[in-house]
């Protein structure tokens, strides 16, 4: 009996020890789970900091890439003249028949013949009409609209049109295409001539009658007196505020295949029109028109 009791007590002791051992082994597992959850929480907490760093870096990039200032934009559009080249103001002040040197930009080509070119040109301050400038046919093809050229020639005047004659030129780096400046409000004013040879616009003008060789009222004439035919210059009268002006489609500049030539041939007396062209002068204002829109 005592042996049985002793064995029973020994067995209970063994069972108790096994139970304690199992409990001790479960503690590290629970701690591992807790540690793993803690690590995940740490990673989650770190992610916003990474995003914040990215935003900080982006902000730093924006600060180092500053937008172009107004001063930079103005500098980019400055028309700085080379050494020995006149400003437009100096060109205007120069005496007739004296040598002039200008830098200007091709706005349109009127004609080329026997190594001479006639060109409408302009810088950011004013226009220059280059008449019969020495130019090979090969170089004439290079004179695209906007091309910058340095011109050396002589200032001259013909029937009120100030131009540069006996000129030579060289092509330079740079490009500029002028927008049409609206001069409608100063038609008939003394200040209009200050814009001579510029690319300009006229708006809201009315087509007036011209008289052909037979005395008929017509909207346009071939040549100034109606003596021409299709392909010759077109002359037409337009009015504003009671004053009438004669405008021209110069056939060397815009021949009878161009839109403006066709548009003028389709005008009717009384039409309201907007126009663009070059402010040429011949015994008074006589613009060379390159665009007509009937309103």
Secondary structure, DSSP 4 states (H G I P E B T S, - for coil): -HHHHHHHHHHHHHHHHHHHHHHHHHHHHHHHHHHHHHHHHHHHHHHHHHHHHHHHHHHHHHHHSPPPPHHHHHHHH--PPPTTPPPHHHHHHSPTTSEEEEEEEEEEEEEE-SSEEEEEEE-SS-EEEEEEEE--HHHHHH--TTEEEEEEEEEEEETTEEEEEEEEEEEEEEE--PPPEE-GGGTTSGGGGGGTTSEEEEEEEEEE-EE-TTS-EES-EESTTS---TTS-EEEEEEETTEEEEEEE-TTTS-TTSHHHHHHHT--TT-EEEEEEE--BSSSB--EEEEEEE-
